[in-house]
C-alpha cells in the first residue's frame, strides 16, 4: 500500500471527475523504486474503471506515462509522484482524461499554436514546493499540444543522471536535451521564455487608472483589493504574481491560519484579486516612474501605463553575499532555497551563511538530510529566536561559527568549499564542502526607481503613516519600504493603508 486511507479517500473523489478512459504505460524493473511505482499504478487502477494499465518500454526505467487510449500524450513521470508532486499526478490523470484545465483561454490558445517539436525534462525533488507548478505547466502543455512532451524526473530516483548533468538546484528544466530554465515558473512565464511574452501593443489602448499597483505580492494584492472595493479603476503590474512568498515553504505566523505554504497563500491571493474588477498585468516589469499630469509607469517591453495614483509594492529579493564564487556557482552548489535544493546534497557537507531565523531554520532542515552543516554568522552571536537556537544546538551534525566573515566560495565545476576570516584574530580559514546556502536577509526591488522617489541608503522607499512617498500621488507598501519589520501580515496591512491613503488623495485632488 503506497497510499494511506485518507489520501485514497481524497483521490477517489478526484477520480470521479475523470471524463474519459486513460492508459498508464509502465516501464519497471526489479529495483525498489520500480516496485513502489508499480504498486502505486496498480492502486490507481483499482480505484477507477477508467484507468487501464499495460507494461511497456519507455525511455527511462522506472517510469510511467499517462495517455489517452490509442494516443501517446507525452506526459511521463520518471519516479514516484508523491509528496509535493501528488497534485501533479492527480491533475495529469484528470486533464488527460479530458477534464478542462483552469487556465486562461488566451494561454491555452498560445500553447496550441506552438508548431515546434518541444521535449521538456524537469528535474525535481519531492520535497520541493516550487517544482509542482513547473511540472503541472509542462504536463498541461503536453496535453494541449501533440508537438510537446514532458518527463518529470525525480532526482532521488535518478541520482547518476542528476550528477552527470551537475544539477544542484531544482526545478531544472531541459528542452530538447539542452538546459532551458530553472526555478519556479508559471505556464505564462514558460511561454514568455519561449518567446511569447506580453507585447507593448497589448497595453496601447488602456485608459488611465485611478490606482495602479506595481507588484503582485501580499502588499500589492491587499492594496488592489482595497482600491477595487472603493469602485475605482484599479490595475496591477506584476513581474510574478505572488512575489517572494512563492519561494516560502512553511508559514506559521499568519494570524488565524495555523500553518500554510507560500504557493498556497499566493494562489489564494490571486483568487481573491480575481473576485474584483482588477486589471492584472502579469509577467511585466516596471522600468521607469515619472510624475506628469498623471503618473507614468514605463514597462520594460516599452509600454507606458498612466494613473492618477500609484502604489509601489515591488517587494524584496534574497540578498547576495557579494563574494567571489557566489555568482559563478549559483545552481552549481550555491543555493538560496533549502527546501527545494536540500535533497540534492544528501550525505554531503554544506554551509549556511546567516544566523537569523531564516538561516537557522535552513540549518535545522538541512541537518536532517545532509551529512554536516556549518552555520557562519558575521556577528558575535546568532540573531534567530531562542526556540530555534535551542533546536539548532541540539543537533549533533551542526557546527556554529560566529564572528565569521565570508571571503570566497571556491570550486571548479561545482562548489568545493568556502573561505572565511575569523574577525577576532584575522585568521583565514577554509572548509571543504559541496554546497553553500545563502540566508542573509533581503534587498528591496527598487533600483529601477532611480531618483524619482526618495529612498534610504538601503534602497528602501521612505513612507509616512499613510504609505505616502515624497511624490504626490505615489504611495508604497511592504518589503520595498522602510518598514522595520518584513512580515507577510505587516505587508498586507501596509498595502491596505497605502490603498486607503491613495483613495483619500484622489478624493482631495
C-alpha positions, 0 to 999 in steps of 0.5 A: 500500500503506497497510499494511506486511507485518507489520501485514497479517500481524497483521490477517489473523489478526484477520480470521479471527475475523470471524463474519459478512459486513460492508459498508464504505460509502465516501464519497471524493473526489479529495483525498489523504486520500480516496485513502489511505482508499480504498486502505486499504478496498480492502486490507481487502477483499482480505484477507477474503471477508467484507468487501464494499465499495460507494461511497456518500454519507455525511455527511462526505467522506472517510469510511467506515462499517462495517455489517452487510449490509442494516443501517446500524450507525452506526459511521463513521470520518471519516479514516484509522484508523491509528496509535493508532486501528488497534485501533479499526478492527480491533475495529469490523470484528470486533464488527460482524461479530458477534464478542462484545465483552469487556465486562461483561454488566451494561454491555452490558445498560445500553447496550441499554436506552438508548431515546434517539436518541444521535449521538456525534462524537469528535474525535481525533488519531492520535497520541493514546493516550487517544482509542482507548478513547473511540472503541472505547466509542462504536463498541461502543455503536453496535453494541449499540444501533440508537438510537446512532451514532458518527463518529470524526473525525480532526482532521488530516483535518478541520482547518476543522471542528476550528477552527470548533468551537475544539477544542484538546484531544482526545478531544472528544466531541459528542452530538447536535451539542452538546459532551458530554465530553472526555478519556479515558473508559471505556464505564462512565464514558460511561454514568455521564455519561449518567446511569447511574452506580453507585447507593448501593443497589448497595453496601447489602448488602456485608459488611465487608472485611478490606482495602479499597483506595481507588484503582485505580492501580499502588499500589492494584492491587499492594496488592489483589493482595497482600491477595487472595493472603493469602485475605482479603476484599479490595475496591477503590474506584476513581474510574478504574481505572488512575489517572494512568498512563492519561494516560502515553504512553511508559514506559521505566523499568519494570524488565524491560519495555523500553518500554510505554504507560500504557493498556497497563500499566493494562489489564494491571493490571486483568487481573491484579486480575481473576485474584483474588477482588477486589471492584472498585468502579469509577467511585466516589469516596471522600468521607469516612474515619472510624475506628469499630469498623471503618473507614468509607469514605463514597462520594460517591453516599452509600454507606458501605463498612466494613473492618477495614483500609484502604489509601489509594492515591488517587494524584496529579493534574497540578498547576495553575499557579494563574494567571489564564487557566489555568482559563478556557482549559483545552481552549481552548489550555491543555493538560496532555497533549502527546501527545494535544493536540500535533497540534492546534497544528501550525505554531503557537507554544506554551509549556511551563511546567516544566523537569523531565523531564516538561516537557522531554520535552513540549518535545522532542515538541512541537518536532517538530510545532509551529512554536516552543516556549518552555520557562519554568522558575521556577528558575535552571536546568532540573531534567530529566536531562542526556540530555534537556537535551542533546536539548532544546538541540539543537533549533533551534525551542526557546527556554529561559527560566529564572528565569521566573515565570508571571503570566497566560495571556491570550486571548479565545476561545482562548489568545493568549499568556502573561505572565511576570516575569523574577525577576532584574530584575522585568521583565514580559514577554509572548509571543504564542502559541496554546497553553500546556502545563502540566508542573509536577509533581503534587498528591496526591488527598487533600483529601477526607481532611480531618483524619482522617489526618495529612498534610504541608503538601503534602497528602501522607499521612505513612507509616512503613516499613510504609505505616502512617498515624497511624490504626490500621488505615489504611495508604497507598501511592504518589503520595498519600504522602510518598514522595520519589520518584513512580515507577510501580515505587516505587508498586507496591512501596509498595502491596505493603508497605502490603498486607503491613503491613495483613495483619500488623495484622489478624493482631495485632488 
